[in-house]
């Protein structure tokens, strides 16, 4: 739709005014928070020294992050603007490595949402300016064309789960009603009056979109502090894991630790397969996988955790209820995350996906971790990890493969003596993990 110079200038002025209003709202809603990390949670302290609950609880490997989800479906004709938008609390259980990535992606999504909001408002600005300047002179065909474009935008807005956007959608519905009235009015005065009312409603529509901007800015400031707190906790934990591994790989425990890193990685993948088996109702196959992993585990505490997941899977088969099935899958996912807290391959995957700049590049944490992992795979000749992962991905997974792998890696079969070349590789891997910890500390 071609726009004349006067319409373009008015649309541009609308966008500039919106930018000024947005900046004003941001300055009014922004708050400064300092960060605190306690023994079992992360909290903020505002500019007045008051403690602000950031709804992050940490216990062992578990990270519980709280959110509020808007119940936009409860916004109807009886809802009074200015009242709090209905919402419910939601908690997400994860681990600290994944939690940092999730928080970072949430904030990146906020940036994308604000950009999309502005693009939509700019498109409506052009139609709004045309109606304001020329509405009384437009015939029913051109008005119908503008209405159809606005209706298409309205259909997009109506899909939103944001309360503010649904309030905006209600204003757009009324604007479309006025546009229909203008199309059917045959007198210039009545048509101009209906178009003027539609323009007022379009302004109200864009204002409510601006409410969403203010809401996102406030949420983003809050999420930034949570993300920073989780990242600080993650790095503190990661440094401890790397230094612990470095000391063990360079000592007498080197081979055992290396074998555990590889077999844990296999079990993490096996848990994913077991979850899928339960989802498909193939409980016997899932139980075979879980049982085989349990036999390979040497730590009683971990075996106890996996046994709990086994019992849930067994009950899920017996009861046949979806709730039990979902609970069993949740338990298996939790066990995989528990193993991941000591597994450099799992940690490395999460760090790469998070993509923090201070960890990337030569001489940085990720590079040293990759080098250490490569040396462990080389030390355990024949690349048993790759073979084991191939076993896991087979359609008919045989649980005995995990047991056989564990025996192979821990030298329960074959020559119990450790070759000097392998010992040297493991020591070098430990040195790489130590360097990774040092790089992490220096940023």
Phi and psi in degrees as a GROMACS rama.xvg file:
@    title "Ramachandran Plot"
@    xaxis  label "Phi"
@    yaxis  label "Psi"
@TYPE xy
-75.5575  140.497  UNK-2
-118.868  137.056  UNK-3
-80.1078  173.995  UNK-4
-61.7633  -41.6175  UNK-5
-64.1687  -41.0171  UNK-6
-66.2776  -42.5774  UNK-7
-61.3953  -41.6385  UNK-8
-65.1823  -41.4678  UNK-9
-65.5431  -42.4104  UNK-10
-61.6606  -39.6916  UNK-11
-64.5019  -40.8533  UNK-12
-63.9223  -37.0284  UNK-13
-60.9272  -43.8555  UNK-14
-64.4654  -39.4184  UNK-15
-66.3343  -39.7444  UNK-16
-64.4484  -39.3606  UNK-17
-63.4573  -39.0586  UNK-18
-62.9702  -40.5114  UNK-19
-65.3781  -43.0556  UNK-20
-63.865  -39.0839  UNK-21
-64.4417  -43.9778  UNK-22
-62.5116  -39.0695  UNK-23
-64.7845  -43.0969  UNK-24
-64.2433  -40.0417  UNK-25
-64.0861  -41.4162  UNK-26
-67.7409  -30.3866  UNK-27
-78.9542  -34.9181  UNK-28
-92.4139  -15.4023  UNK-29
-68.0699  143.868  UNK-30
-140.315  144.908  UNK-31
-93.3377  134.014  UNK-32
-127.895  133.362  UNK-33
-93.2682  163.041  UNK-34
-107.173  140.167  UNK-35
-132.33  139.292  UNK-36
-122.616  112.296  UNK-37
-92.2866  -172.537  UNK-38
-67.4182  -33.2666  UNK-39
-133.017  10.5766  UNK-40
-159.948  171.599  UNK-41
-118.566  135.695  UNK-42
-140.365  163.566  UNK-43
-113.496  159.645  UNK-44
-128.105  121.892  UNK-45
-81.5808  -177.148  UNK-46
-65.9605  -15.4782  UNK-47
-96.5125  5.08908  UNK-48
84.8203  8.00643  UNK-49
-85.6469  139.807  UNK-50
-75.6303  133.626  UNK-51
-117.578  123.325  UNK-52
-72.4402  120.108  UNK-53
-95.5126  4.16664  UNK-54
53.9555  51.7279  UNK-55
-132.336  115.376  UNK-56
-115.232  136.469  UNK-57
-124.962  129.705  UNK-58
-144.623  109.201  UNK-59
63.1176  -128.244  UNK-60
-81.8503  -16.0985  UNK-61
-78.602  132.842  UNK-62
-123.914  120.676  UNK-63
-108.974  114.568  UNK-64
-111.725  128.379  UNK-65
-99.6737  141.766  UNK-66
-133.641  170.645  UNK-67
-121.674  127.418  UNK-68
-105.97  125.412  UNK-69
-67.8032  140.786  UNK-70
-103.742  75.1887  UNK-71
-61.757  -24.5853  UNK-72
-63.8497  -18.7622  UNK-73
-85.9885  -0.513287  UNK-74
-89.6275  113.572  UNK-75
-137.795  -160.644  UNK-76
-63.978  -27.3385  UNK-77
-82.813  -5.83146  UNK-78
-75.6813  133.536  UNK-79
-97.7359  120.287  UNK-80
-60.3129  137.328  UNK-81
105.86  -24.8889  UNK-82
-73.7707  154.489  UNK-83
-59.3203  140.003  UNK-84
-72.5403  129  UNK-85
-55.6843  136.749  UNK-86
-151.57  163.468  UNK-87
-130.145  148.606  UNK-88
-74.6835  141.539  UNK-89
-133.229  135.565  UNK-90
-117.674  144.31  UNK-91
-121.562  126.365  UNK-92
-98.5428  125.439  UNK-93
-153.507  -163.858  UNK-94
-117.081  167.113  UNK-95
-66.5508  -33.5362  UNK-96
-68.1544  -42.5914  UNK-97
-73.7095  -33.2549  UNK-98
-62.4732  -40.9616  UNK-99
-62.6129  -43.3522  UNK-100
-62.5542  -42.8205  UNK-101
-62.3741  -44.1601  UNK-102
-64.6985  -39.5055  UNK-103
-64.2059  -40.8772  UNK-104
-67.5392  -35.2538  UNK-105
-59.8345  -45.513  UNK-106
-68.8059  -35.9764  UNK-107
-64.994  -37.0849  UNK-108
-64.5334  -34.8694  UNK-109
-62.2193  -42.0732  UNK-110
-60.5033  -45.8846  UNK-111
-63.2834  -38.2077  UNK-112
-64.5275  -44.1845  UNK-113
-62.3913  -38.5162  UNK-114
-65.5851  -43.6429  UNK-115
-64.0903  -39.4333  UNK-116
-59.3528  -44.7159  UNK-117
-67.0069  -38.9318  UNK-118
-61.6263  -44.9217  UNK-119
-62.7328  -43.7823  UNK-120
-65.4586  -36.0647  UNK-121
-64.1736  -39.7668  UNK-122
-64.3305  -39.4832  UNK-123
-71.6951  -31.4868  UNK-124
-53.835  -44.5281  UNK-125
-62.6208  -43.4059  UNK-126
-68.2872  -39.4615  UNK-127
-61.3257  -46.1325  UNK-128
-63.5839  -39.2748  UNK-129
-64.2844  -43.2495  UNK-130
-64.8972  -40.4248  UNK-131
-65.4979  -41.6207  UNK-132
-87.3534  -31.9498  UNK-133
-125.453  1.56308  UNK-134
-54.2069  -41.7191  UNK-135
-67.9944  -19.5685  UNK-136
-100.595  -8.18311  UNK-137
-78.8032  138.519  UNK-138
-80.6004  175.739  UNK-139
-65.2923  -28.3861  UNK-140
-68.9948  -43.4798  UNK-141
-69.9632  -37.6512  UNK-142
-63.2415  -38.9432  UNK-143
-65.4644  -36.6716  UNK-144
-63.6041  -43.4057  UNK-145
-65.2957  -41.5391  UNK-146
-60.1848  -42.1892  UNK-147
-63.3861  -38.4226  UNK-148
-66.8358  -44.1703  UNK-149
-62.3881  -36.9014  UNK-150
-65.2744  -36.5318  UNK-151
-65.2885  -42.2194  UNK-152
-63.1814  -39.5523  UNK-153
-62.7213  -38.8762  UNK-154
-63.2433  -35.3032  UNK-155
-68.579  -42.612  UNK-156
-66.1918  -36.7648  UNK-157
-63.1051  -20.48  UNK-158
-78.7605  -10.9039  UNK-159
-67.6271  151.331  UNK-160
-101.964  8.1806  UNK-161
-86.5527  130.697  UNK-162
-61.5688  -43.0921  UNK-163
-61.6126  -40.2502  UNK-164
-69.5994  -33.6938  UNK-165
-71.0156  -32.1475  UNK-166
-64.5564  -39.0886  UNK-167
-63.8042  -39.9199  UNK-168
-59.7376  -38.0677  UNK-169
-63.4235  -37.4315  UNK-170
-68.0646  -37.8059  UNK-171
-65.6435  -38.3722  UNK-172
-56.1552  -43.9649  UNK-173
-69.7156  -34.8921  UNK-174
-63.1857  -39.3766  UNK-175
-65.9988  -35.8736  UNK-176
-61.4604  -42.3605  UNK-177
-66.0554  -35.4537  UNK-178
-64.9956  -40.9484  UNK-179
-63.7669  -40.0834  UNK-180
-62.4476  -41.9447  UNK-181
-62.6981  -38.5215  UNK-182
-63.6714  -38.4571  UNK-183
-84.8685  -16.5625  UNK-184
-73.246  131.955  UNK-185
-97.2147  -18.6812  UNK-186
-91.5034  143.342  UNK-187
-61.4751  -41.4039  UNK-188
-62.089  -48.9209  UNK-189
-66.0119  -37.9515  UNK-190
-64.5879  -44.7101  UNK-191
-62.1065  -38.2734  UNK-192
-65.627  -42.3392  UNK-193
-66.9208  -39.7607  UNK-194
-64.6953  -39.7769  UNK-195
-61.7249  -40.6426  UNK-196
-65.6252  -38.3481  UNK-197
-62.4456  -40.3327  UNK-198
-62.8612  -42.3173  UNK-199
-60.4179  -40.7496  UNK-200
-70.5257  -32.6674  UNK-201
-66.4956  -37.1569  UNK-202
-62.0503  -43.0965  UNK-203
-63.1032  -38.6374  UNK-204
-58.3761  -50.7212  UNK-205
-68.1521  -32.1003  UNK-206
-61.2623  -40.6125  UNK-207
-71.3266  -29.8442  UNK-208
-64.5032  -35.0671  UNK-209
-67.7008  -31.3917  UNK-210
-59.4567  -41.557  UNK-211
-63.0299  -38.34  UNK-212
-57.3864  -48.062  UNK-213
-62.2616  -38.3861  UNK-214
-63.1789  -45.1626  UNK-215
-64.149  -41.0641  UNK-216
-61.4847  -42.6174  UNK-217
-64.7669  -44.3684  UNK-218
-62.8986  -41.0158  UNK-219
-64.3129  -38.4229  UNK-220
-63.1823  -39.4295  UNK-221
-66.9793  -45.0802  UNK-222
-66.8112  -31.3848  UNK-223
-60.7875  -43.3025  UNK-224
-67.4639  -40.5705  UNK-225
-63.1787  -44.0264  UNK-226
-61.1669  -44.4713  UNK-227
-61.2888  -41.5716  UNK-228
-65.4494  -44.6094  UNK-229
-64.5706  -37.2565  UNK-230
-66.5572  -41.1857  UNK-231
-62.346  -42.1991  UNK-232
-67.3965  -40.8273  UNK-233
-59.8287  -46.8984  UNK-234
-65.6889  -36.7513  UNK-235
-63.7532  -44.2352  UNK-236
-68.006  -42.6067  UNK-237
-60.7651  -42.9735  UNK-238
-58.7923  -42.7438  UNK-239
-62.8502  -42.5734  UNK-240
-62.6419  -45.279  UNK-241
-65.4111  -43.4264  UNK-242
-68.0429  -36.7079  UNK-243
-64.7261  -44.1115  UNK-244
-65.1921  -39.7831  UNK-245
-58.8871  -45.4094  UNK-246
-64.3004  -39.5327  UNK-247
-74.1032  -40.4967  UNK-248
-66.5087  -29.1378  UNK-249
-86.7861  -3.07646  UNK-250
-110.825  -159.893  UNK-251
-71.8624  -19.6072  UNK-252
-84.2549  1.88583  UNK-253
-51.0605  -52.1918  UNK-254
-65.6874  -43.1807  UNK-255
-60.9612  -41.7218  UNK-256
-66.1517  -42.2875  UNK-257
-61.7485  -43.1172  UNK-258
-62.9672  -39.5918  UNK-259
-64.117  -41.299  UNK-260
-58.9804  -42.0316  UNK-261
-72.7988  -47.4875  UNK-262
-66.4183  -33.9895  UNK-263
-62.3014  -39.8895  UNK-264
-61.8665  -40.3986  UNK-265
-63.6849  -42.4379  UNK-266
-66.4901  -35.466  UNK-267
-60.1551  -44.191  UNK-268
-66.8093  -37.8192  UNK-269
-62.7355  -35.7187  UNK-270
-64.0148  -36.5737  UNK-271
-64.1152  -42.8833  UNK-272
-64.4875  -42.7252  UNK-273
-62.1528  -39.2641  UNK-274
-59.7626  -43.6234  UNK-275
-65.3341  -38.1559  UNK-276
-61.545  -42.9221  UNK-277
-64.6006  -40.8702  UNK-278
-58.4978  -36.6376  UNK-279
-86.0118  -1.08931  UNK-280
82.2129  11.7443  UNK-281
-93.0433  67.5936  UNK-282
-66.7248  -36.3764  UNK-283
-63.6336  -40.4663  UNK-284
-66.1565  -40.322  UNK-285
-63.209  -42.901  UNK-286
-64.9636  -34.4839  UNK-287
-64.1703  -41.3468  UNK-288
-64.3421  -48.8706  UNK-289
-62.0294  -43.2741  UNK-290
-62.357  -41.6529  UNK-291
-64.1761  -41.5945  UNK-292
-63.7175  -39.1348  UNK-293
-61.896  -38.7528  UNK-294
-67.2413  -30.171  UNK-295
-77.7053  -22.0033  UNK-296
-72.4661  137.393  UNK-297
-107.384  -10.3468  UNK-298
-96.5747  121.025  UNK-299
-59.6686  -39.1675  UNK-300
-62.0036  -42.5354  UNK-301
-67.9716  -37.6509  UNK-302
-63.2582  -36.8649  UNK-303
-63.2813  -41.5517  UNK-304
-63.0929  -43.5589  UNK-305
-69.3622  -33.4536  UNK-306
-62.7636  -36.5857  UNK-307
-60.9532  -43.3967  UNK-308
-64.3581  -38.0541  UNK-309
-59.9892  -44.7754  UNK-310
-65.0961  -38.6471  UNK-311
-63.3524  -41.5754  UNK-312
-64.5978  -39.4553  UNK-313
-65.025  -44.366  UNK-314
-64.2725  -36.0945  UNK-315
-60.4771  -39.6842  UNK-316
-65.9197  -41.7882  UNK-317
-71.4455  -41.7514  UNK-318
-82.419  -36.2841  UNK-319
71.4542  13.3951  UNK-320
-94.4174  144.908  UNK-321
-63.0509  -36.2754  UNK-322
-58.8813  -43.3426  UNK-323
-64.9642  -39.422  UNK-324
-62.7914  -45.5297  UNK-325
-64.5831  -39.0189  UNK-326
-63.4619  -41.0784  UNK-327
-62.0729  -43.1258  UNK-328
-65.5962  -37.8531  UNK-329
-63.9097  -40.5716  UNK-330
-63.2058  -40.4358  UNK-331
-67.8728  -39.7765  UNK-332
-63.3667  -41.2228  UNK-333
-62.2816  -39.8075  UNK-334
-66.0387  -39.6679  UNK-335
-61.3657  -41.3879  UNK-336
-67.5345  -34.9709  UNK-337
-61.1721  -46.5019  UNK-338
-63.6292  -35.478  UNK-339
-62.6622  -22.6206  UNK-340
-68.0215  -18.3662  UNK-341
-116.735  7.9414  UNK-342
-108.171  116.707  UNK-343
-67.6775  -26.1378  UNK-344
-70.4508  -45.0856  UNK-345
-62.5156  -47.6947  UNK-346
-58.9619  -44.334  UNK-347
-62.7555  -41.5334  UNK-348
-57.9497  -44.4272  UNK-349
-67.3729  -40.2251  UNK-350
-64.0366  -39.3086  UNK-351
-66.0019  -40.0823  UNK-352
-68.445  -34.7984  UNK-353
-69.087  -37.669  UNK-354
61.2991  49.8769  UNK-355
-75.5712  128.834  UNK-356
-62.1695  -33.3589  UNK-357
-73.8573  -5.11418  UNK-358
-103.922  -8.78847  UNK-359
-96.5834  155.809  UNK-360
102.258  167.51  UNK-361
-62.5329  140.002  UNK-362
75.8072  11.9686  UNK-363
-107.507  172.554  UNK-364
-55.8833  -47.9421  UNK-365
-63.4428  -40.7057  UNK-366
-62.1193  -43.7787  UNK-367
-67.3506  -38.0009  UNK-368
-65.3954  -40.1941  UNK-369
-62.1266  -41.3581  UNK-370
-64.3194  -42.3597  UNK-371
-63.6147  -43.4015  UNK-372
-63.4747  -40.1599  UNK-373
-62.9286  -39.258  UNK-374
-69.821  -33.9693  UNK-375
-65.3788  -43.1864  UNK-376
-63.1751  -38.5182  UNK-377
-67.715  -38.1141  UNK-378
-64.7876  -36.8111  UNK-379
-90.2791  79.0965  UNK-380
-55.2594  152.005  UNK-381
88.3725  0.0829245  UNK-382
47.8733  60.96  UNK-383
-61.9733  -25.7441  UNK-384
-61.4231  -45.4397  UNK-385
-63.6866  -41.6237  UNK-386
-64.7744  -41.2871  UNK-387
-66.2387  -40.4227  UNK-388
-65.6219  -33.6948  UNK-389
-65.1231  -39.005  UNK-390
-60.5993  -46.0532  UNK-391
-58.7835  -36.6694  UNK-392
-80.9134  -7.14801  UNK-393
-62.83  146.222  UNK-394
-61.6821  -43.3621  UNK-395
-103.532  87.1679  UNK-396
-74.1357  128.897  UNK-397
-100.614  117.84  UNK-398
-60.5922  -24.5859  UNK-399
-64.1779  -20.5217  UNK-400
-61.5831  -40.2516  UNK-401
-64.3697  -42.4589  UNK-402
-63.9963  -43.6547  UNK-403
-63.0058  -40.9524  UNK-404
-61.8226  -44.8968  UNK-405
-61.4726  -40.8864  UNK-406
-64.379  -39.3838  UNK-407
-63.901  -46.5339  UNK-408
-69.4196  -38.4909  UNK-409
-89.6131  11.0231  UNK-410
60.7934  30.0657  UNK-411
-70.0686  -19.9652  UNK-412
-121.377  146.08  UNK-413
94.724  -164.779  UNK-414
-73.8263  120.343  UNK-415
-76.0135  -9.81857  UNK-416
-79.4289  142.242  UNK-417
-95.4444  120.401  UNK-418
-63.1548  144.861  UNK-419
-57.4218  -36.4604  UNK-420
-63.4034  -39.7244  UNK-421
-66.6141  -41.7334  UNK-422
-60.3011  -40.3714  UNK-423
-65.5588  -42.2995  UNK-424
-61.9125  -41.4638  UNK-425
-66.1138  -38.5704  UNK-426
-63.3031  -40.2864  UNK-427
-65.5787  -37.8794  UNK-428
-62.1552  -43.0115  UNK-429
-60.4191  -38.8986  UNK-430
-64.7887  -38.4507  UNK-431
-63.3719  -41.8273  UNK-432
-65.6557  -35.0371  UNK-433
-64.9226  -42.3031  UNK-434
-64.002  -36.6702  UNK-435
-63.0166  -40.0289  UNK-436
-65.7629  -39.6923  UNK-437
-65.94  -41.9413  UNK-438
-63.273  -36.8371  UNK-439
-64.319  -40.413  UNK-440
-68.7923  -31.5066  UNK-441
-93.1622  -10.0752  UNK-442
